[in-house]
Amino acid sequence: MHKLSFAILDDQKDLLSIYETMIEKILKKNQITGSIVSCTNNISEFMEAVFSGKVNVCFLDISLGANENGLSIAHKIRENGFKEVEILFITGHAQFMQDAFFVKPFYYILKPITEELLEKEILRLEKAFSNKGSDSEYLNLNTKSIGYPLKKNDIVFVEHNGFKTVIHSLYSTIELYIPLHEVVEQLPSENFIQSHRSIFTNINFVSQIDYKNGSIFLNTGEKCILSRSFKDKWRNANGNK
């Protein structure tokens, strides 16, 4: 079982002790191996803990004051090569949600945080880390059209086009003569949201959503259609991501 190692940054000291107590209780209750490496309102202490390589989960408050915010800190974490560290944003400001897509957060939690919600996310984290490096990290399709392992997290969106299913990944575009559902059934439903009757889009690559004109803009430079019938689903996904 993979050990979860947490670093928590929030400018409210009273909340830090609450988070620490809740996390320790949840780990013990669910018999999850884990520890809190850093729980602080000091940005330098937090970054030192993350850059030590001993942290694989960051809880980041977005609003940290006038000179710094959680989004800029998350960018520093990614820019310094910590791609596998999972980031969960904690905030009372939902308007920052779209900006958070750029650093591929694991989740976006709105204050006030309940123990029930925190437990749900820690269980998801434990499951995600347990699956890393296993076969479940890759697509398993009965076809010779893909000559190399294709990571699910590298898939930007999938679509049905004519008689083909097209997989758009970070590194290639693959066309397969298989039903769309054979691909979609293997993808994590919390990340791949249907945006059109023939398109499923990875929410982690979204940079902007234009609900009025029905467009989803991706940070790869691509764009997906957002049909009217799926707009509520995307609004709900953004509220829970």
MOPE-V496026 format. One record per residue. N is the residue number from 1. RES is the residue in one small letter. OMEGA is omega as a letter, one per 40 degrees, with the letter a starting at -180 (NA if undefined). Layout:
{{N/RES/OMEGA} {N/RES/OMEGA}}
This chain:
{{1/m/a} {2/h/i} {3/k/i} {4/l/a} {5/s/a} {6/f/i} {7/a/a} {8/i/i} {9/l/i} {10/d/a} {11/d/i} {12/q/a} {13/k/a} {14/d/i} {15/l/a} {16/l/a} {17/s/i} {18/i/i} {19/y/a} {20/e/i} {21/t/a} {22/m/a} {23/i/i} {24/e/i} {25/k/a} {26/i/i} {27/l/a} {28/k/a} {29/k/a} {30/n/i} {31/q/i} {32/i/i} {33/t/a} {34/g/i} {35/s/i} {36/i/a} {37/v/a} {38/s/i} {39/c/a} {40/t/i} {41/n/i} {42/n/a} {43/i/a} {44/s/i} {45/e/i} {46/f/a} {47/m/i} {48/e/i} {49/a/a} {50/v/a} {51/f/i} {52/s/a} {53/g/a} {54/k/a} {55/v/i} {56/n/i} {57/v/i} {58/c/i} {59/f/a} {60/l/i} {61/d/a} {62/i/a} {63/s/a} {64/l/a} {65/g/a} {66/a/a} {67/n/a} {68/e/i} {69/n/a} {70/g/i} {71/l/a} {72/s/i} {73/i/i} {74/a/i} {75/h/i} {76/k/i} {77/i/i} {78/r/a} {79/e/i} {80/n/i} {81/g/a} {82/f/a} {83/k/a} {84/e/i} {85/v/i} {86/e/a} {87/i/i} {88/l/i} {89/f/i} {90/i/a} {91/t/i} {92/g/a} {93/h/a} {94/a/a} {95/q/i} {96/f/a} {97/m/a} {98/q/i} {99/d/a} {100/a/a} {101/f/a} {102/f/a} {103/v/i} {104/k/i} {105/p/i} {106/f/a} {107/y/a} {108/y/a} {109/i/i} {110/l/i} {111/k/e} {112/p/a} {113/i/i} {114/t/i} {115/e/i} {116/e/i} {117/l/i} {118/l/i} {119/e/i} {120/k/a} {121/e/i} {122/i/i} {123/l/i} {124/r/i} {125/l/i} {126/e/i} {127/k/a} {128/a/a} {129/f/i} {130/s/a} {131/n/a} {132/k/a} {133/g/i} {134/s/a} {135/d/a} {136/s/i} {137/e/a} {138/y/i} {139/l/i} {140/n/a} {141/l/a} {142/n/a} {143/t/i} {144/k/a} {145/s/i} {146/i/a} {147/g/a} {148/y/i} {149/p/a} {150/l/a} {151/k/i} {152/k/a} {153/n/i} {154/d/a} {155/i/a} {156/v/i} {157/f/i} {158/v/a} {159/e/i} {160/h/a} {161/n/a} {162/g/i} {163/f/a} {164/k/i} {165/t/a} {166/v/i} {167/i/i} {168/h/i} {169/s/i} {170/l/a} {171/y/a} {172/s/i} {173/t/a} {174/i/i} {175/e/a} {176/l/i} {177/y/i} {178/i/i} {179/p/i} {180/l/a} {181/h/i} {182/e/i} {183/v/a} {184/v/a} {185/e/a} {186/q/a} {187/l/i} {188/p/a} {189/s/i} {190/e/a} {191/n/a} {192/f/a} {193/i/i} {194/q/a} {195/s/a} {196/h/a} {197/r/a} {198/s/a} {199/i/i} {200/f/a} {201/t/i} {202/n/a} {203/i/a} {204/n/i} {205/f/a} {206/v/i} {207/s/a} {208/q/i} {209/i/i} {210/d/a} {211/y/a} {212/k/a} {213/n/i} {214/g/a} {215/s/i} {216/i/a} {217/f/a} {218/l/a} {219/n/i} {220/t/a} {221/g/a} {222/e/a} {223/k/i} {224/c/i} {225/i/i} {226/l/a} {227/s/a} {228/r/a} {229/s/a} {230/f/a} {231/k/i} {232/d/i} {233/k/a} {234/w/i} {235/r/i} {236/n/i} {237/a/i} {238/n/i} {239/g/a} {240/n/a} {241/k/NA}}
